[in-house]
């Protein structure tokens, strides 16, 4: 009974994701309302009922064996007809992005495969696992002016690159190639493995298509949504730390863009408890155990890099600061009405990064009124406030 209600509620949520507020405005912090309360969303009642009535061991088993991943990915497919009905052009855009492709591996050094590809889509493998590949989408006409790498969300435990192909459109319009990075979701990999996958994917992209990098050998931007923003930022900070220690050979990133991201795992876990999803979400097992949540948080890792709390950094006072030579420019976007990840996650992360930068203006923030969690990525696909705001920044890349 609870399972059927879960499917019904989630299907309704997905089928209504096409509702886009094109009139959303950027809100200054002084005028922001309190973030949504985790216990106030009636759409989460079914999750709270499951949390109360299902054995915790069963909830854990369903997550740890990939059952909820299968369910989440399947429900996205069920939601596609609703999106197509409201936005028929989206179907044709997706069709043209997906109709033909050339499969290219890192070991294939020939240029014939690349030259024979008339469509936009090329698959590049960077590992042996089925999820370790890149969907590279290029503009039809002319040579791309850089490449944007996109890391999808899915609460660390779901999501597939093909689901996010439409998010490439605003960047293609700016004549940028777009690399949608596939990575192992839980239970195939925990957070450490996912960050490693993103690092290897970026490096694999740079090796396979060095022609798309700028004169400094940099990827134009690394863009992440939701948990993808979290994973991508951990990669950026880890690369910066290694560079400061003189031990980095990672592909540099020119811009980092976090959209509706999670940056403090401990506080977000408390939010998940209020929603009733803490035992079925992959956060607990992918980023945990609980006593390791700090280590999984970009905000904490940044503090440790700066030596703000010497006791948490092993008693060593390391006065690191993020330098322009080792760190990209930062842009953060979040919706005020996000009831999946509170916008305070972005505000607090922006404050931390600005404190760590010699030039705080290299970190920008855009808090969008009238915008929810799924809206931000839907905006990228079919148009809306997030897309408009991000497009303005793309013009300066």
N, C-alpha and C positions, 0 to 999 in steps of 0.2 A: 504493500500500500504506500509506504513512504517512498519507495523507489519510483513508483509510477507518478507520484506527486512531484518528486524531484525532476523527473524528465519533463513533465508538463510545465512546471515553472520555468526551468532553464530554456525550454523551447520558446516559451513566450518572451523571455528576456532577449534571446537571440533574434527572434523574428521582429522585435521592435528596435533593434540596434540601428536601423536606417533612419531613425528620427534624428535629424540634424538641426541644430540651432544656428542658422547662418548669421544671426544678429548678435552673437555672443561678443562681449567686449572685454578688454583687458581691465582687471580690477587692481587698483593699488592696494597694498597690504592694509593700510589704515581703514579701508572700507570693506574688507572681507568679512563675511559672516563666519561664525564658528564652523569648523569642519563637520560634515555629517556624522551623527552619532551612530556607532556600529549596531546598536540594538533597535534603531528606529525604522529600518527599511523593511516593509512587509514582504518584499520579495525574498528576503532571507529567512522567513519564518519556517519554510520547509527544511532548510539546513539546520536551524535550531532544534526542530523536532527530531531530525535524524540524530543530532548530537545528544539529545536527551534519551531517545528511545532505542537506538541501535547500540549493541555492545561495542565498546571502544576497540576491542580486538578485531571485530569485523570491519570497522571503519579503517583501521590501520592496514588490515590485510588487503582491502580493496585498493588502497593507495599504493602500497608497497609492491603489489603485483600488477600494476598498470591497468586495473579495471576502470578506475576513474579517468585515467588518461584516454582510454578508448572511448568512454562515454562522452567526455568533453570534446574530443576531436570529431566524433560522430554528430554531435548536436550542432556543431558549426555547419556541417554539411546540410543538416535539416533546415538551418536558418537561411541558406542561400536563396531559395525561391522567394522569400519575403523581400530580400534585398533586390533581387532582379525585378520583382513586380513593381517596386517603388522607383528603381533606377535601372531601366532596361539598357541604357547605354553602358552600364557597368558590366553587363554580360559580354557585350561586344569588345569592350576594352580588355577584359580578362581573356577572351577568346584570342584576340590578336597578340596578347602577351604570351600565350601558351601553345599556339597551334603547331609550331615546328621548332625543333631544337637540335643541337649537335652535342654529343657527349664527349667531353674532353677530360682526360686525367692528367695529373701532374707529370706522369711519366711519358705522356705523349708530347714530344717536343716539336712535332711537325706543325707547320702553319696551314696545311691543307684543310684541316677540320675547321679552323677559324674562318678561312676565306670562303668555304662553301656554305657557311651559315647565312641565309638570307633573312631569317627572322631575328627577333630581339633576344631570344632566350638561349643561353648556353649553360650546361651543367658542368661544374668543375668539382672533382672530388679532391678532398684534402686528407682523407682517412679511410679506413677499411669499413667502419660501421655504416650502415645504411643511411644514417642521419647526417653523416659527415660529408656534406656537399654544399655547393653554392649555386644558387640560381642567379646567373648573371644576365641582366636585362640591359640591352643597349639601345640608344636611339636609332631609328631607321636610317636617317639621313645624316651624313657628315660624320666627323670624328668626335667622340665624346670629349667634353672638357672636364675631365675628372671622374671620380667614382665615389658613390655613397654606399657604405655598407650598412645594412639594416638588420637588427637583431629583434626577432619577434618575441612577444610575451607568451603567457600561458601558465602563470603561477609555477614556474620551474618544472611543471609536470605535463604539459600538453602544448600543442601548436605544431604546425608544419609550414615550411616555407611557401608552398603554393597558395596557402590561405591568405598570404600577405602580398601577392604580386601586384594588386591594385595600388598598394601604398607606394609603388615606384613612380606613379604617374607625375606627381608634382616635381620630382627630381628629373625625370625624363624631359619634362617641359623646359627645364633649365639646361638641357643638353648634357646632363650627367648620366653616366652609366650607373646602374643600381645592382648591388650584390646582396641578395637576401641570404643570410648565413644560416644554414641548417646546423643544428647541434643536438647532442643527445639530451633528451628530457628525462626526468626521473620516471621510472626507476633504472633506466639505462646508465645514468650518471648523476652524481650529486653536484652540488654547486662548484666544487673544485674542478670536476671534470668538464662542466659546462663552460667555465671561464677558460680552461685550457683549450676547449674546442674553438671558442671565439678567437683566441690568440692564434691558433693554428690556421683557422680559416682566413684571418686577415693576412697572415704571412703567405698562405697558399695563394690567395688572390694576387698579392704583390708579385710572387714568383711567376704565376701563370699569365698575368696580364700587367706587366710592368709599364706598358704603354699608357695605362690609364692613370698612373700616378703623376703627381705634379713634379716640377723641377727639383723639389727637395726630396723626392721619393716618398711622398706622403699620400695616404688615402684622404680624399677631400673631407669626408665626414663619417663618423660612426654614430648611427642613430639607433636608439633602443626604445621600445615601448613596454611599460609595466615591468615585469620581472626581467625582460630583455634590457631595459635601461639599467637595472641593477647589475646584471652580469657584465654589460658593456663597460660600465663605470669601474667595476673591479678590475677589468682588464687594463683600462687606462691608468689607474692608480698603481697597479702592479708594474706596468711598463715604466712609469715615471720613477718609481722607487728603484727599479733595477738600473735605470739610466743614471740616476743620482749616484749610485754606487759603482758606476762604470762597467756594469755587467749586462747591459741590455743590447740585444740585436733585433728587437721587435720593430715591425713596420710602423713608422710614426703616423699619427693621426692629426690632421689639421684642425678639425672641429669635432666636438662631442655634443650630441643632442639627446637629452633625456626627456621622454614624454610619459607622463603619468607614472613615474618610477617609484620604486621602493628603495630606500637608502638606509633606514634603520630597522633591522630585522626584529629586534626585541619589541619595539613599539608597534610594529605592524602585526606581530604575532598576537599581542594583546587585542588589537583591533579584530583579528580573525576570530579570537575567542568570543568577542561580542557578537559577531555575525553567525557563529556556530559552525564555522568551516575549519576550525583549527586541526581537527583530526583527519579530515579528508583532503585537506590542502597538502601539497607536496612541500610547502615551506618547512614544516617541522622536521621532516626527514632529509630533505635536500640541503637545507642550510644549517641543520642542527648537529648534535643535540642542543638543548636549550642553553647549556653553559658555554656553547660555542657561538651563540647568536652574535655576540659582539664582533668576533673575528669575521663573520660573514657580512658585516655592515660597512659600506664605504665610509660612512661618517666616522666610525671608530678607527678604521685603518688610516684615514687622513690625519686624525688626531695623533695617532702613534707615529706616523711619518714625521709630523711636525715636532714631536717630543713634548706635546702639551701636557700629557700625564706620564711622568717618568716611571711611575710604579707599574703602569700597564705596558710599558715598553722595556720591561726587564731591568728596570733601574737605570737605564742608560738615557742620558739627556742628549737627544739627537735633534739639533736645531735645523731640521730640514724645512724648506719652503718650496712651493711649486714654482719652478722657473719656466719661462717662455720656451726655453730650449728643450724641455722634457715633457711638456704638458700642452694639450690642445686648448683652443678657446672653448668655452662652455656655454650652452644654451639649454634652458630648462622650460618645459611647458607642462601645465597641469590645469585641470578643470576644477572650478570651485565646487561643483555639485558631484564630484567623484565620491561615490559611496563604496568603492572597492579598495582604493588607496587614498588616504586623506592627503589633501594638498599641502598639509603641514610638512609632509615628508620632503617635498621639493623646497619649501621655504627654508627649512633647517639646513638642508644640504647646500643650498646656495649660500647661506650665511657662512657655513664652514669653509667652502671653497674660496669665497671672497677674502676671508681672513688669511688664507694660505697663499694668496696671490700677491705678488708685488704690485700688480696692476689690477685691482678688483673689477674694472670695467670689462675685463676679458671674460666675465661670467654674467650672463644676462638671464632674466627670469620673466616669464609670461604666464600669468594666472588668468584663466579665461572664465568669465562669468557665464552661467547657463550651460556649462559643458560637463558631462559625466566621464566615467572611465573609458568605456568603449567608444564614446563619441570621438575621442582624440584620434584614434586610428581609423575610424570610419570617415572622419573628415579628410584624412590623407587620401582615402580611396575614392570618395565621391564628391568632395568639396565641403567646405565649412570653415569655421573660425580658425581652427588649428592649422589647416592647410594654408589659409591666407597669411597668418602670422609667420609660419615657417618659410613660405615662399619669399617673403620680404627679405629674410635673412639669406636665403639661397642666392639672391642676386649679388650679395657681397662675397660669396665664396670664391 
